[in-house]
Each structure stands twice: as C-alpha cells, then as structure tokens.
Amino acid sequence: MPRLHAVDPDSATGKAKELFEGPLKRRRFNVYRGLANSPAALEGLLRLSESLQRGSLDPREREIVALVVGEANRCAYCLAGHSAAAEMAGLTPEECLAARRGRMEDAKFDALARFVTALHEKRGWISDEDLSQLRAAGYNDGHVVEIVACYAMNTFTNYFNHVNDTEVDLPAAPAAD
C-alpha cells in the first residue's frame, strides 16, 4: 500500500488536474498519482522526459538506461513499466533482460549498458576508459550528457517509488536471474 496519498485524477485540482487532463490523459499510472502530490515535481519529470524524447538517444537506448538503472536500484515498478516500454520501442524480451544484467549482444547497446552500470557503481566518477569505450561504440559528448540526464531521471522515479512503496499496477517484469 502506498505511503503517500494517491491523487485521484478525476478529483485533482489546479496544476495536477491540468497534467492529468493533458499529458497524462491516457497514463494514469500509480506512480503519477503519487507524484501528483507535488505538481511541480511531476511537471518537471514530464518536461525532462519530453525533452529527452527529442534528444539524440533513440527510444531503445533510453529504455536501456531505464532498465539498467531500475535493476541496479531494484525498482519493481520501473522495471515493470520500462520492460513494457522497451518492448514497444523495439527491444526483444531477451534484450530487456540482458540490459538489466548490464551486458548485451549488440556492441553499441552493450557499450551503453556497461557505461550506465559504471555510472551507477562509481556514483558518476567514471574512468577515462569507461568514456573511451562508450565513444568507441559511436556515442559522442551530447549522448553522454543525455545518458546522465536519463540516469538521473530514472533514479528519481526509482527512489520515489521506494519512498512511496508505489503499488505496481502493470504486469510485473520477469526475474533477471
């Protein structure tokens, strides 16, 4: 059971109502219902997500970041949502599991998963070698900035779900081991 109030989209007021009637009209997931306690935080998350969708990482790459981070932070809610989103973006169920393990068959995706794993494990203090391996796979400095932004955004939602104990209202992600 969630530890924070779940805002009912049908009775929300003010900015929360605007968000539920606008960008969240078809996405009334429990995570957003909890985040709506702070319309400023919810709107910030939505704006960052929207901006990153217009960035240089493709949807599969953004979902790889989300899956690596979700697994590292053991966020069942985000793993459920991002496993489904990753498949809609074109990753196979096997690739989703591989991303969560931090190792993928595709060389470029593998470099991304390894970099995000290093970013997490080293708390951002990546090595020159970590960066060189990512660049060798075809990523540039703009990609690096977006990877860090995706990492931060996903860490925010993971931690929020831990604090809130958000009830998973999506099909559970399969076990990664």
Rosetta blueprint (number, residue, H / E / L):
1 M L
2 P L
3 R L
4 L L
5 H L
6 A L
7 V L
8 D L
9 P L
10 D L
11 S L
12 A L
13 T L
14 G H
15 K H
16 A H
17 K H
18 E H
19 L H
20 F H
21 E H
22 G L
23 P L
24 L L
25 K L
26 R L
27 R L
28 R L
29 F L
30 N H
31 V H
32 Y H
33 R H
34 G H
35 L H
36 A L
37 N L
38 S L
39 P H
40 A H
41 A H
42 L H
43 E H
44 G H
45 L H
46 L H
47 R H
48 L H
49 S H
50 E H
51 S H
52 L H
53 Q H
54 R L
55 G L
56 S L
57 L L
58 D L
59 P H
60 R H
61 E H
62 R H
63 E H
64 I H
65 V H
66 A H
67 L H
68 V H
69 V H
70 G H
71 E H
72 A H
73 N L
74 R L
75 C L
76 A H
77 Y H
78 C H
79 L H
80 A H
81 G H
82 H H
83 S H
84 A H
85 A H
86 A H
87 E H
88 M H
89 A H
90 G L
91 L L
92 T L
93 P H
94 E H
95 E H
96 C H
97 L H
98 A H
99 A H
100 R H
101 R H
102 G L
103 R L
104 M L
105 E L
106 D L
107 A H
108 K H
109 F H
110 D H
111 A H
112 L H
113 A H
114 R H
115 F H
116 V H
117 T H
118 A H
119 L H
120 H H
121 E H
122 K L
123 R L
124 G L
125 W L
126 I L
127 S L
128 D H
129 E H
130 D H
131 L H
132 S H
133 Q H
134 L H
135 R H
136 A H
137 A L
138 G L
139 Y L
140 N L
141 D H
142 G H
143 H H
144 V H
145 V H
146 E H
147 I H
148 V H
149 A H
150 C H
151 Y H
152 A H
153 M H
154 N H
155 T H
156 F H
157 T H
158 N H
159 Y H
160 F H
161 N H
162 H H
163 V H
164 N H
165 D L
166 T L
167 E L
168 V L
169 D L
170 L L
171 P L
172 A L
173 A L
174 P L
175 A L
176 A L
177 D L
